[in-house]
Amino acid sequence: MRKPAGERMSKVDTAWLRMDSASNLMAILGVWTLRPRVRYQDLCRRVEDILLKYDRFAQRVVEDAGGARWVDHDVDIRQHVVREKLPRHAHGDRQAALQQRIGELAMVPLDRARPLWQMHLVEDYDGGSALIVRIHHCIADGIALIQVTMSLVDGGKPPSHRRRGHRADAVEAWLGQHLIEPLAGLTVKALEAAGENAARTLELVLDPRKRAHASTELAQLGWRVGRDALALLTMPDDTPTRLKGKPGTSKRVAWCPPLPLDEVKVVGQALGCSINDVLLACVAGAIGQYLRAQGDDVAGMEVRAMVPVNLRAPEQAWKLGNHFGLVPLLLPVGIANPVERVHEVRRRMEELKGSTQPLLAFAVLAVAGLLTKPAQDAILDLFRRKATAVMTNVPGPRERLKFLGATLQDCMFWVPQSGDIGLGVSVLSYAGGVQFGVMADTLLCPRPEEIIERFQPEFERLSLLALMLPWPDD
């Protein structure tokens, strides 16, 4: 029999492909606001010249009994880059109208007969233009898409020329690609940032010359993996709140003005915490204040968020695909005092250092991609039922970018939720600021802007209290 055409999709990417549901579509959404206006023809030309050089953006997906394949496709650029008209908003608020349209597009499936991405250009928006982007998660994760972004902007480095290859669809090849290769270097770098002991122990596994002298540390690694696996399997439910339940079929998105990144750094230094600790504490505080405003008693309440952890070396980002694990983080939304809350977040983040849970979650996704969709859903639902939100933090460029001669004023993205998870929180740093975005199911959270508008006050409260505390000598 003739071998089917196309390149076999990785098992992890196959798992993401099949996660689409009536309540949650697995598309990463992003928006750029640009000044002055950009022309539709110029956008089409840039996309053809740059974006289509990435294999995945010029390939469609064909599913079969063994999973899925990437198949080359003749791209009609006008099917993928479309002109968009914003709906009228009751108060004439252009940002609210843009947010409404993005929420609508979050529930519009991408056409499976074409490559799984689309751009929507609002040519006239607030003195400039707005560009909405939808990319299916099976194409790439957020870290890889930053690489795509940097190649699209003016002066960006285009993707290097690569020869397309067809991977053997064998279990041995899959194990090598998805379990051995991520361990060999990529995961060491990821864990090194979280804990030197974990990284050093993992290196012992990968280097045969060191194994004979490392039985104790290898035993510790085995104990750590077993402990983390047990913690994942026996993870209790988080606190039931109005944000958790059966989602519907409509979404709303919102974002807020950026916080000055330098101020966030200073507050973190004053409290002996990282920037990430400060931001996570603000997320927990905003959610807690929102629930209080709805009349809920949040004392002692904890909301679990699934947080992606990158397992990819930066120089490998051009390969696209998904190379990240997940760690469950309990956000202490019931702690009202901002300083107490940020220190509790720091303590919990310290506990996660050196954890092998991101690797285990990556392995679970890979195994799920081997199974039928009902079996995949059954496995993943064990984890999705334990969480209220998905939360991700992506570092963006430090300087303002140009695109087609226009200045990229603001950018934001939203991560998809899966299963019955109805809340997504995104944090993006760009041009000296850090911005929060929320996507919510309208049955569980009808007005996500009521969460968004509480981020800045939470940071200001934390900043004021930090100024009143004794500062380190340095």
C-alpha positions in Angstrom: 0.0 0.0 0.0 1.2 3.5 -0.7 2.3 5.5 2.3 0.0 8.4 3.1 1.4 11.8 2.1 2.3 14.4 4.7 4.3 14.6 7.9 3.0 12.8 11.0 1.8 15.2 13.7 3.4 14.8 17.1 1.3 13.0 19.7 1.3 16.1 22.0 0.1 18.3 19.1 -2.5 15.7 18.2 -3.8 15.9 21.8 -4.3 19.7 21.4 -5.9 19.2 18.0 -8.6 17.0 19.5 -9.4 19.1 22.6 -11.8 21.4 20.8 -15.3 21.2 22.4 -18.6 23.1 22.2 -17.6 25.2 25.2 -13.8 25.7 24.5 -12.0 25.9 21.2 -8.2 25.4 21.3 -7.3 28.6 19.5 -4.8 31.1 20.8 -6.1 34.6 20.3 -4.1 37.8 20.1 -4.7 41.4 19.2 -2.4 44.2 18.1 -3.4 47.9 18.0 -1.4 49.9 15.5 -0.9 53.6 14.6 -1.2 54.8 11.9 -3.4 52.6 9.9 -2.0 49.7 7.9 -3.3 48.6 4.5 -4.9 45.3 3.8 -2.8 44.7 0.7 0.4 45.3 2.7 -0.6 42.9 5.4 -1.4 40.2 2.8 2.0 40.7 1.2 3.9 40.5 4.6 2.0 37.3 5.5 2.9 35.7 2.2 6.5 36.7 2.4 7.2 35.7 6.0 4.5 33.7 7.7 4.0 31.1 5.0 7.7 30.2 5.2 6.8 28.4 8.4 5.7 25.0 7.3 2.7 24.7 9.7 1.1 27.9 8.3 1.1 26.4 4.8 -0.2 23.0 5.8 -3.7 21.7 6.7 -4.5 18.8 9.1 -5.7 15.5 7.9 -6.9 13.1 10.7 -6.6 9.3 10.3 -6.8 6.2 12.4 -3.2 6.8 13.6 -3.7 10.4 14.7 -3.1 13.3 12.3 -0.8 14.4 9.5 0.4 17.8 8.2 -0.3 18.0 4.5 0.9 20.8 2.2 -1.8 23.2 1.1 -2.1 25.9 -1.6 -3.0 28.9 0.6 -5.5 31.4 -0.6 -4.3 34.4 1.4 -7.6 36.1 1.2 -9.2 33.2 3.0 -6.8 33.6 5.9 -6.4 37.4 6.0 -9.8 39.0 6.1 -11.2 42.5 6.6 -13.2 42.9 9.8 -15.9 45.3 10.8 -16.5 46.0 14.5 -20.0 45.7 15.9 -21.7 48.8 17.1 -21.4 49.3 20.9 -24.0 50.9 23.0 -21.7 53.6 24.3 -19.6 54.0 21.2 -16.7 52.5 23.1 -14.2 51.2 20.4 -12.2 49.0 22.8 -15.4 47.5 24.1 -16.5 46.8 20.5 -13.1 45.2 19.8 -13.4 43.1 22.9 -16.9 42.0 21.9 -15.7 40.9 18.5 -12.7 39.0 19.9 -15.0 37.1 22.3 -17.3 36.2 19.3 -14.3 34.9 17.3 -13.2 32.8 20.3 -16.1 30.5 19.6 -15.8 30.4 15.8 -14.1 27.2 14.7 -11.2 27.4 12.3 -11.8 25.7 9.0 -10.3 22.2 9.1 -10.1 22.2 5.3 -7.4 24.9 5.4 -4.4 25.7 7.6 -5.6 26.4 11.1 -5.0 30.1 11.4 -6.7 33.4 10.5 -6.0 37.1 10.8 -8.8 39.7 11.0 -7.8 43.3 10.1 -9.9 46.2 11.5 -8.5 48.9 9.2 -10.0 51.8 11.0 -9.6 51.6 14.8 -9.0 54.4 17.2 -6.9 56.5 14.8 -5.1 53.4 13.5 -5.8 49.7 12.9 -6.3 46.6 15.0 -5.2 43.1 14.0 -6.9 40.1 15.6 -5.0 36.8 15.2 -6.4 33.2 15.7 -4.0 30.3 15.7 -4.9 26.7 16.7 -2.9 25.4 19.6 -1.8 22.3 17.6 0.4 24.6 15.5 2.5 26.1 18.3 2.6 27.2 22.0 3.0 30.8 23.1 6.7 30.8 23.4 7.1 29.5 19.8 4.6 32.1 18.6 6.8 34.9 20.0 9.4 33.8 17.5 6.8 34.0 14.8 5.8 37.5 16.0 9.4 38.7 15.9 9.8 37.5 12.3 6.7 39.4 11.1 7.6 42.9 12.5 9.6 45.4 10.5 13.3 44.4 10.6 12.4 41.0 12.0 14.6 37.9 11.2 12.7 35.6 8.9 12.6 31.9 9.6 15.7 30.0 8.5 15.3 27.8 5.4 14.6 24.2 6.4 14.1 21.0 4.4 10.8 19.4 5.2 11.1 15.8 6.3 8.7 13.0 7.0 9.1 11.5 10.4 8.6 7.7 10.8 5.3 7.0 12.5 6.7 4.4 14.9 6.4 4.2 18.7 10.2 4.2 18.9 10.5 7.4 17.0 7.8 9.0 19.1 9.5 8.0 22.3 12.7 9.5 21.1 11.1 12.7 20.0 8.8 13.4 22.9 10.3 11.7 26.0 14.0 11.4 25.4 14.8 14.6 23.5 13.0 16.9 25.8 14.9 15.5 28.7 18.2 15.9 26.9 19.0 19.5 27.5 15.7 21.3 27.2 14.3 20.1 30.4 17.6 20.5 32.2 17.5 24.2 31.3 13.9 24.5 32.4 14.5 22.8 35.7 17.8 24.6 36.3 15.8 27.9 36.6 13.6 26.2 39.2 16.1 24.2 41.2 19.8 23.4 40.7 19.5 20.1 42.5 16.8 18.8 40.2 18.7 19.9 37.1 21.9 18.3 38.4 20.1 15.0 39.2 18.5 14.9 35.8 21.9 15.4 34.2 23.0 12.3 36.0 20.3 10.3 34.3 21.4 11.6 30.9 25.1 11.2 31.3 26.1 7.5 31.6 29.6 8.4 32.8 28.1 9.9 36.0 25.6 7.2 36.8 27.9 4.8 38.5 28.7 7.4 41.2 25.3 8.8 41.6 23.1 6.1 43.0 21.9 8.3 45.9 21.0 11.2 43.8 19.3 8.9 41.2 17.3 7.4 44.1 16.3 10.9 45.1 15.2 11.7 41.5 13.0 8.5 41.5 11.5 9.5 44.8 10.8 13.0 43.5 9.1 11.7 40.3 7.0 9.3 42.4 6.1 12.0 44.8 5.1 14.5 42.1 3.1 11.8 40.2 1.2 10.9 43.4 0.5 14.6 44.0 -1.0 15.0 40.6 -3.1 11.9 40.8 -4.4 12.7 44.3 -4.8 16.4 43.8 -7.9 17.6 45.6 -10.5 19.9 44.1 -10.0 23.6 44.7 -12.7 25.7 46.4 -16.0 25.7 44.6 -16.8 29.3 43.4 -19.1 30.9 40.9 -16.1 30.8 38.5 -16.3 27.0 38.4 -19.0 25.0 36.8 -20.4 23.9 33.4 -19.5 26.5 30.8 -21.8 27.6 28.0 -20.9 28.5 24.4 -20.0 32.2 24.5 -17.0 34.1 25.6 -16.0 37.6 26.6 -12.5 39.0 26.8 -11.0 42.1 28.5 -7.7 43.7 29.1 -6.4 46.6 31.1 -3.8 49.4 30.7 -0.2 48.2 31.3 1.5 48.5 34.7 5.0 50.0 34.6 7.4 47.0 34.7 10.0 49.0 36.6 7.6 49.7 39.4 6.7 46.0 39.6 10.4 45.2 39.9 10.9 47.7 42.7 8.0 46.4 44.7 9.3 42.9 44.3 12.7 44.0 45.5 11.2 45.7 48.5 9.3 42.6 49.5 12.1 40.1 48.7 9.9 38.6 45.9 10.2 38.0 42.2 8.3 39.9 39.6 6.3 36.8 39.0 5.3 36.5 42.7 4.0 40.1 42.6 2.0 39.5 39.4 0.5 36.3 40.7 -0.4 37.9 44.0 -2.2 40.7 42.0 -4.1 38.0 40.0 -5.2 36.3 43.2 -6.2 39.7 44.8 -8.2 40.8 41.7 -10.1 37.4 41.6 -10.7 37.6 45.4 -12.0 41.2 45.2 -14.3 40.2 42.3 -15.8 37.4 44.3 -16.3 39.6 47.3 -18.1 42.2 45.1 -20.5 39.4 44.1 -21.3 38.8 47.8 -19.3 35.7 48.2 -17.4 34.8 51.4 -13.8 34.2 50.3 -12.2 33.6 53.6 -9.7 30.7 53.3 -10.7 30.3 49.6 -8.1 28.9 47.1 -8.5 28.8 43.3 -6.3 26.5 41.3 -4.8 27.7 38.1 -2.9 25.4 35.6 0.3 27.3 34.7 2.3 26.4 31.6 6.1 25.8 32.1 8.3 26.1 29.0 10.4 23.0 28.2 11.9 24.4 25.0 15.3 25.8 24.4 15.0 29.3 22.8 17.0 28.3 19.7 14.4 25.5 19.0 11.4 27.9 18.9 11.3 28.0 15.1 10.2 24.3 15.1 6.9 25.4 16.5 4.7 22.6 18.0 4.0 22.4 21.8 6.8 21.8 24.2 5.6 22.8 27.6 4.3 21.2 30.8 1.8 22.3 33.4 2.0 22.9 37.1 -1.1 23.4 39.3 -0.8 26.5 41.4 -3.3 27.3 44.2 -3.9 31.1 44.3 -4.7 32.3 47.8 -7.7 34.5 46.8 -9.0 34.5 50.4 -6.0 36.4 51.8 -7.1 40.1 51.9 -3.8 41.6 53.0 -1.7 42.2 49.8 1.7 41.7 51.6 0.7 38.6 53.3 -0.7 37.3 50.0 2.4 38.0 48.0 4.6 36.2 50.6 2.2 33.2 50.5 2.5 33.1 46.7 6.3 33.2 47.0 6.2 30.3 49.5 4.0 28.2 47.1 6.3 29.0 44.2 9.3 27.9 46.2 7.6 24.6 46.9 7.3 24.0 43.1 11.0 24.6 42.5 12.6 21.4 41.2 9.2 19.8 40.6 9.0 17.2 37.8 5.3 17.9 37.4 5.8 19.8 34.1 7.5 16.8 32.7 4.8 14.5 33.9 2.1 16.7 32.5 3.9 16.7 29.1 4.1 13.0 29.2 0.4 12.7 30.0 -0.4 14.9 27.0 1.8 12.7 24.8 0.1 9.5 26.0 -3.3 11.1 25.6 -2.4 11.8 21.9 -1.9 8.1 21.3 -5.4 7.2 22.4 -8.9 7.7 21.0 -10.6 11.0 21.7 -13.0 9.5 24.3 -10.0 8.0 26.2 -8.0 11.2 25.8 -10.9 13.2 27.3 -11.2 10.8 30.2 -7.5 11.1 31.1 -7.4 14.9 30.8 -10.7 15.4 32.6 -9.0 14.0 35.7 -6.9 17.2 35.8 -9.2 19.7 34.3 -11.9 19.1 36.9 -9.4 20.1 39.6 -8.8 23.6 38.2 -10.8 26.8 37.9 -8.4 28.7 35.5 -5.6 28.5 33.0 -3.0 31.2 33.6 0.1 32.0 31.5 2.9 34.6 31.6 4.7 35.3 28.4 7.7 37.8 28.1 7.4 40.0 25.1 9.8 42.5 23.5 11.2 45.3 25.7 11.1 47.9 23.0 8.1 49.1 20.9 8.0 47.4 17.6 7.1 48.6 14.1 4.8 46.7 11.8 4.2 47.8 8.2 5.5 51.2 9.1 3.1 51.6 12.0 3.9 51.5 15.7 2.7 48.5 17.6 1.0 50.4 20.5 -0.5 47.5 22.5 -0.6 43.8 22.3 -2.5 41.1 24.2 -3.3 37.4 23.9 -5.6 34.9 25.5 -4.9 31.3 26.1 -7.7 28.7 25.4 -9.3 26.8 28.2 -10.1 23.1 27.9 -12.8 20.8 29.3 -15.0 22.7 31.8 -12.5 25.3 32.7 -14.1 28.7 32.0 -11.5 31.3 33.0 -8.2 32.2 31.3 -5.7 34.8 32.6 -2.9 36.1 30.5 0.1 38.2 31.5 2.2 39.8 28.8 5.2 42.2 29.2 5.8 44.6 26.3 7.7 47.9 25.9 8.3 48.5 29.6 4.8 47.6 30.7 3.0 44.5 31.9 -0.5 43.8 30.9 -3.3 41.5 32.1 -6.0 39.9 29.9 -8.9 37.8 30.9 -11.1 35.5 28.8 -14.2 34.1 30.5 -17.2 32.0 29.8 -20.3 34.2 30.0 -22.3 31.8 32.1 -19.6 31.6 34.8 -18.3 35.2 34.5 -20.6 37.5 32.5 -18.3 40.6 32.8 -14.6 39.7 32.9 -13.8 43.5 32.9 -15.0 43.5 36.5 -11.9 41.3 37.2 -9.6 43.2 35.0 -10.4 46.6 36.5 -9.2 45.3 39.9 -5.7 44.4 38.8 -4.3 48.0 39.0 -5.9 48.8 42.4 -4.5 45.6 43.8 -1.0 46.5 42.6 -1.4 50.0 44.0 -2.4 48.7 47.4 0.6 46.4 47.4 2.9 49.2 46.2 1.7 51.5 49.0 2.2 48.9 51.7 5.7 48.1 50.3 6.7 51.8 50.6 5.7 51.7 54.3 7.8 48.7 55.1 11.6 48.7 56.0 13.6 48.4 52.8 16.7 46.2 52.3 20.0 48.1 52.8 21.0 47.6 49.1 
